[in-house]
Amino acid sequence: MSDIVKYHNDFNKIKLPSFTEQEQNILFGILTKIKEKKAGENIEFTPSELLNFSTENLTNKALGDMLVILRDKFFKADFTILIEDKERDLIGKEIINLFQSFKLWYPKGDYNYNNLLRIEMSINPRFEYLINQLTANFTAFELAEFIALSGKYTKTLYRLLKQYRTTGKARFEWNEFCKIMDIPEKYLMHNIDKWILKPAIKELSKERNLFDQIRVPFKNLAYEKEKEKGTRGRGGKVSAIVFSFKPENIEMQKLGKEVSKTLTLEQKIIHTCNEILRTKIKFEYEGKIYQVLSFDIEKLSLQCVEMIRDEYENLVNNSYKEFTAKDKEQFKRMLDTFLSNIC
């Protein structure tokens, strides 16, 4: 799994009420598909597709129950936008929600709702700018990295800090920070440090191996609390919290892109094919799902296996297929087509 989740930074300000680790995993997995759709357009998932975003071995019924809870929780996570009516010379606030509809489909007669078959949803058109307009004001991170994190507070802090990835410094008003993090009001300050902040800092500073690459979400991550004037010291009232970490080296990323420009077409094809094999991605083509088994640069061919869903919606091998091209340019275009339809 190497999906990149992109969402408007305003999405970070939405309080996700009591979302568990798995609920956050599935929600942001859903975002990977939402961002490719138009507002109001139906988005469909099978249970097995959503289970790919979970780190728990959920049963079909457990997944259905979780989706009901997730739907209810997110419908409580209303987002307020400022509006203006120039004709009537008015300003106001409008409360909207991400989902316009959220449907869970079961076999006819399954009144206990034990066998979830399909999930359908559509996005509120008023929320379109938060998801689909991918501009410089968006946060990008690998879904696999997000899912690998442990702890619901860790995941929330991760998405908050990622929007400051190039500066290495993030400051939040304390009350707003506690609201977004969904920290219980009854928590004493030393408990917030002990049970929320310190474990999250440790988890976000840990090395992890993703796709054979050693990654650290935030190097040298630390935090410091600011106190209100006149209230310094151990008992002083906290007014803000400041996080610092090593900024992501954007220049090195640009250099990597420049290096790729120097590769020959054949080298680019070989590199792409090796990445496809290493990450074991699946792609959809002409209504069927395939996985690449091997490639032959001399014959300009991809050896793939067609996959179908069994009675439990799991993907299983069905038959083998070879994709070929007449020249390297066509082969590269074929790869780009497949990579644009990863599932």
C-alpha positions as CSV (number, residue, x, y, z in Angstrom):
1,M,0.0,0.0,0.0
2,S,1.6,3.3,-1.1
3,D,-1.4,5.6,-1.4
4,I,-0.9,9.3,-0.8
5,V,-3.6,11.0,1.1
6,K,-4.0,14.7,0.3
7,Y,-6.5,16.9,2.0
8,H,-6.9,20.6,2.6
9,N,-5.2,21.9,5.8
10,D,-8.6,23.1,7.1
11,F,-9.5,19.4,7.4
12,N,-6.9,19.3,10.2
13,K,-9.1,21.7,12.3
14,I,-12.0,19.3,12.3
15,K,-12.4,17.5,15.6
16,L,-12.9,13.8,15.0
17,P,-14.9,12.9,18.1
18,S,-13.4,10.0,19.9
19,F,-12.2,8.3,16.7
20,T,-10.3,5.1,17.5
21,E,-7.1,4.0,15.7
22,Q,-9.0,1.7,13.3
23,E,-11.7,4.3,12.6
24,Q,-9.1,6.8,11.7
25,N,-7.3,4.3,9.5
26,I,-10.5,3.5,7.6
27,L,-11.5,7.2,7.3
28,F,-8.3,8.3,5.8
29,G,-8.3,5.2,3.6
30,I,-11.6,6.4,2.3
31,L,-10.1,9.8,1.6
32,T,-7.6,8.1,-0.9
33,K,-10.6,7.3,-3.1
34,I,-12.7,10.4,-2.3
35,K,-10.0,12.7,-3.7
36,E,-10.3,11.2,-7.1
37,K,-14.1,11.6,-7.3
38,K,-16.3,14.6,-8.1
39,A,-18.7,16.0,-5.5
40,G,-22.0,14.2,-5.4
41,E,-20.5,11.2,-7.3
42,N,-21.1,7.8,-5.7
43,I,-18.0,6.1,-4.2
44,E,-18.1,2.4,-3.7
45,F,-16.1,0.0,-1.6
46,T,-16.2,-3.7,-0.9
47,P,-15.5,-4.9,2.6
48,S,-12.1,-6.4,1.6
49,E,-11.0,-3.0,0.2
50,L,-11.7,-1.3,3.5
51,L,-10.1,-4.1,5.5
52,N,-6.9,-3.2,3.6
53,F,-6.8,0.0,5.7
54,S,-7.2,-1.8,9.0
55,T,-4.5,-3.3,11.1
56,E,-6.9,-5.6,12.9
57,N,-8.3,-8.9,11.6
58,L,-12.0,-7.7,11.6
59,T,-14.8,-10.0,10.7
60,N,-17.3,-8.8,8.1
61,K,-19.9,-8.1,10.8
62,A,-17.4,-6.2,12.9
63,L,-16.4,-4.1,10.0
64,G,-20.1,-3.3,9.3
65,D,-20.6,-2.3,13.0
66,M,-17.5,-0.1,12.9
67,L,-18.7,1.7,9.8
68,V,-22.0,2.5,11.5
69,I,-20.1,3.9,14.4
70,L,-17.7,5.8,12.1
71,R,-20.7,7.3,10.2
72,D,-22.4,8.4,13.4
73,K,-19.2,9.9,14.8
74,F,-18.3,11.8,11.6
75,F,-21.8,13.1,11.2
76,K,-21.2,14.7,14.6
77,A,-17.9,16.2,13.3
78,D,-19.7,19.2,11.7
79,F,-17.5,21.7,9.9
80,T,-18.5,25.4,10.0
81,I,-17.7,27.7,7.1
82,L,-18.1,31.4,6.8
83,I,-20.7,32.5,4.2
84,E,-21.7,35.8,2.7
85,D,-24.9,37.0,1.0
86,K,-23.9,40.2,-0.9
87,E,-27.4,40.9,-2.2
88,R,-28.9,41.0,1.3
89,D,-25.6,42.4,2.8
90,L,-25.4,39.5,5.3
91,I,-22.6,37.3,6.6
92,G,-23.2,34.0,8.4
93,K,-22.0,30.6,9.4
94,E,-23.0,27.3,7.7
95,I,-22.6,23.9,9.3
96,I,-21.9,21.2,6.7
97,N,-20.8,17.6,6.8
98,L,-18.5,15.6,4.6
99,F,-20.9,12.8,3.6
100,Q,-24.1,13.6,1.7
101,S,-25.1,9.9,1.9
102,F,-23.6,6.8,3.5
103,K,-25.1,3.4,2.6
104,L,-24.3,-0.1,3.8
105,W,-25.7,-2.9,1.6
106,Y,-26.6,-6.4,2.8
107,P,-28.2,-9.5,1.2
108,K,-32.0,-9.5,1.1
109,G,-33.3,-11.2,4.2
110,D,-30.1,-10.6,6.3
111,Y,-32.1,-8.7,8.9
112,N,-29.3,-9.2,11.5
113,Y,-26.9,-7.4,9.1
114,N,-24.2,-10.0,9.4
115,N,-22.9,-10.1,5.8
116,L,-21.9,-6.7,4.6
117,L,-21.6,-6.7,0.7
118,R,-20.9,-3.1,-0.4
119,I,-20.5,0.4,1.0
120,E,-21.7,3.4,-1.0
121,M,-21.2,7.1,-0.2
122,S,-21.3,10.5,-1.8
123,I,-19.6,13.7,-0.8
124,N,-21.4,16.9,0.1
125,P,-20.7,19.4,-2.8
126,R,-20.0,22.1,-0.2
127,F,-17.1,20.0,1.1
128,E,-15.5,19.6,-2.4
129,Y,-12.8,22.2,-1.9
130,L,-11.6,20.5,1.2
131,I,-10.9,17.2,-0.6
132,N,-10.5,17.6,-4.3
133,Q,-8.7,20.9,-5.0
134,L,-5.2,19.7,-4.5
135,T,-3.0,22.8,-4.3
136,A,0.1,23.9,-2.4
137,N,-2.1,24.4,0.7
138,F,-2.6,20.6,1.0
139,T,-0.9,18.1,3.2
140,A,0.4,14.9,1.7
141,F,1.5,11.7,3.5
142,E,1.7,8.0,2.8
143,L,-1.3,6.1,4.0
144,A,0.9,3.2,4.9
145,E,2.9,5.4,7.3
146,F,-0.3,6.7,8.9
147,I,-1.8,3.2,9.4
148,A,1.5,1.9,10.9
149,L,1.3,4.5,13.7
150,S,0.0,3.3,17.1
151,G,-2.4,5.4,19.1
152,K,-5.3,7.6,18.2
153,Y,-3.6,10.7,19.7
154,T,-0.5,9.9,17.7
155,K,-2.4,9.8,14.5
156,T,-4.1,13.1,15.1
157,L,-0.9,14.8,16.0
158,Y,0.7,13.3,12.9
159,R,-1.8,14.9,10.5
160,L,-1.6,18.2,12.4
161,L,2.2,18.4,12.2
162,K,2.5,17.2,8.5
163,Q,1.2,20.6,7.3
164,Y,4.3,22.2,8.8
165,R,6.7,19.6,7.3
166,T,8.8,22.2,5.4
167,T,9.2,24.6,8.3
168,G,9.8,22.2,11.2
169,K,7.8,24.4,13.7
170,A,4.1,24.3,14.6
171,R,2.3,26.4,17.3
172,F,-1.2,25.9,18.5
173,E,-3.3,27.8,21.0
174,W,-3.7,25.4,23.9
175,N,-7.5,25.2,24.1
176,E,-7.8,24.7,20.3
177,F,-5.1,22.0,20.4
178,C,-6.9,20.1,23.2
179,K,-10.2,20.4,21.2
180,I,-8.7,19.1,18.0
181,M,-6.8,16.3,19.8
182,D,-10.1,15.4,21.6
183,I,-8.3,15.4,25.0
184,P,-10.8,14.9,27.8
185,E,-11.4,18.1,29.8
186,K,-10.9,16.2,33.1
187,Y,-7.3,15.3,32.2
188,L,-4.7,17.0,34.5
189,M,-1.7,18.6,32.8
190,H,0.7,15.9,34.1
191,N,-1.6,13.2,32.7
192,I,-1.7,14.9,29.3
193,D,2.1,14.8,29.3
194,K,2.4,11.2,30.5
195,W,-0.4,9.5,28.6
196,I,-0.8,11.6,25.4
197,L,2.1,13.8,24.5
198,K,5.2,11.8,25.5
199,P,3.9,8.5,24.0
200,A,2.9,10.3,20.8
201,I,6.4,12.0,20.5
202,K,8.1,8.6,21.0
203,E,5.9,6.9,18.4
204,L,6.4,9.8,15.8
205,S,10.2,9.7,16.3
206,K,10.5,6.0,15.9
207,E,12.3,4.5,12.8
208,R,10.1,2.2,10.8
209,N,10.6,0.2,7.6
210,L,8.1,1.0,4.9
211,F,8.5,-0.4,1.4
212,D,12.2,-1.3,2.3
213,Q,12.9,2.2,3.3
214,I,13.8,3.4,6.7
215,R,11.5,6.3,7.6
216,V,11.1,8.5,10.6
217,P,7.9,10.6,10.5
218,F,9.4,13.5,12.4
219,K,13.1,13.7,13.3
220,N,14.2,15.4,16.5
221,L,10.6,16.0,17.5
222,A,10.1,17.9,20.7
223,Y,7.5,20.2,22.3
224,E,7.4,23.2,24.7
225,K,4.5,24.8,26.4
226,E,4.0,28.5,26.5
227,K,2.6,30.0,29.7
228,E,0.4,33.1,30.1
229,K,2.2,36.2,31.2
230,G,2.4,36.4,35.0
231,T,1.8,32.7,35.4
232,R,5.2,31.2,34.8
233,G,6.5,28.2,36.7
234,R,5.2,24.8,37.4
235,G,1.7,26.0,38.2
236,G,1.5,28.5,35.4
237,K,-1.5,28.4,33.0
238,V,-0.6,27.0,29.6
239,S,-1.6,29.3,26.7
240,A,0.0,27.5,23.8
241,I,2.1,24.5,22.7
242,V,5.0,24.6,20.2
243,F,6.3,21.6,18.4
244,S,9.7,21.5,16.7
245,F,11.3,18.9,14.4
246,K,13.7,18.6,11.5
247,P,12.0,20.0,8.4
248,E,11.6,17.7,5.4
249,N,14.3,18.5,2.9
250,I,12.3,19.7,-0.1
251,E,15.5,20.5,-2.0
252,M,16.6,16.9,-1.8
253,Q,13.2,15.8,-3.1
254,K,13.5,18.2,-6.0
255,L,17.0,16.9,-6.7
256,G,15.6,13.3,-6.8
257,K,13.1,14.5,-9.4
258,E,15.9,16.1,-11.4
259,V,18.0,12.9,-11.3
260,S,15.0,11.0,-12.6
261,K,14.9,13.3,-15.6
262,T,18.4,12.1,-16.6
263,L,17.3,8.5,-16.8
264,T,16.8,6.9,-20.2
265,L,13.3,5.7,-21.1
266,E,14.4,2.1,-20.6
267,Q,15.8,2.9,-17.2
268,K,12.6,4.6,-16.2
269,I,10.6,1.6,-17.3
270,I,12.8,-0.8,-15.4
271,H,12.6,1.4,-12.3
272,T,8.9,1.6,-12.5
273,C,8.4,-2.2,-13.0
274,N,10.7,-2.9,-10.1
275,E,8.7,-0.6,-7.8
276,I,5.4,-2.2,-9.0
277,L,6.9,-5.7,-8.1
278,R,8.3,-4.5,-4.8
279,T,5.1,-2.9,-3.5
280,K,2.9,-5.7,-4.9
281,I,0.3,-3.2,-6.0
282,K,-3.0,-4.2,-7.7
283,F,-4.6,-2.3,-10.5
284,E,-7.9,-2.2,-12.3
285,Y,-8.1,-2.5,-16.1
286,E,-11.2,-2.9,-18.3
287,G,-13.2,-3.9,-15.2
288,K,-10.8,-6.6,-14.0
289,I,-8.2,-6.5,-11.2
290,Y,-4.6,-7.6,-11.9
291,Q,-1.3,-8.0,-10.0
292,V,2.1,-7.9,-11.8
293,L,4.2,-11.1,-11.4
294,S,7.1,-10.3,-13.6
295,F,8.3,-8.2,-16.5
296,D,10.5,-8.7,-19.6
297,I,12.2,-5.5,-20.8
298,E,13.4,-7.2,-24.0
299,K,9.9,-8.5,-25.0
300,L,8.2,-5.4,-23.6
301,S,5.8,-7.5,-21.6
302,L,4.2,-7.7,-18.2
303,Q,3.1,-11.1,-16.8
304,C,0.1,-10.6,-14.6
305,V,-2.5,-12.6,-12.7
306,E,-6.1,-11.7,-12.9
307,M,-7.8,-11.7,-9.4
308,I,-11.4,-12.3,-8.6
309,R,-13.3,-12.1,-5.3
310,D,-14.4,-15.2,-3.5
311,E,-17.6,-15.6,-1.6
312,Y,-16.1,-13.7,1.3
313,E,-15.0,-10.8,-0.9
314,N,-11.3,-11.8,-0.7
315,L,-9.1,-11.4,-3.8
316,V,-7.8,-14.7,-5.1
317,N,-5.8,-15.7,-8.2
318,N,-7.9,-16.6,-11.2
319,S,-6.0,-16.7,-14.5
320,Y,-2.8,-15.4,-16.0
321,K,-2.5,-12.7,-18.6
322,E,0.4,-11.1,-20.5
323,F,0.3,-7.4,-21.5
324,T,2.7,-6.4,-24.4
325,A,3.6,-3.3,-26.2
326,K,5.1,-2.6,-29.7
327,D,7.7,-0.2,-28.4
328,K,9.1,1.4,-25.3
329,E,6.9,4.5,-25.5
330,Q,3.8,2.5,-25.7
331,F,5.0,0.3,-22.8
332,K,5.6,3.4,-20.6
333,R,2.1,4.7,-21.5
334,M,0.7,1.3,-20.5
335,L,2.5,1.4,-17.2
336,D,1.2,4.9,-16.5
337,T,-2.4,3.7,-17.3
338,F,-2.1,0.9,-14.9
339,L,-0.6,3.1,-12.1
340,S,-3.4,5.6,-12.5
341,N,-5.9,2.8,-11.6
342,I,-4.3,1.3,-8.5
343,C,-6.9,-0.4,-6.2
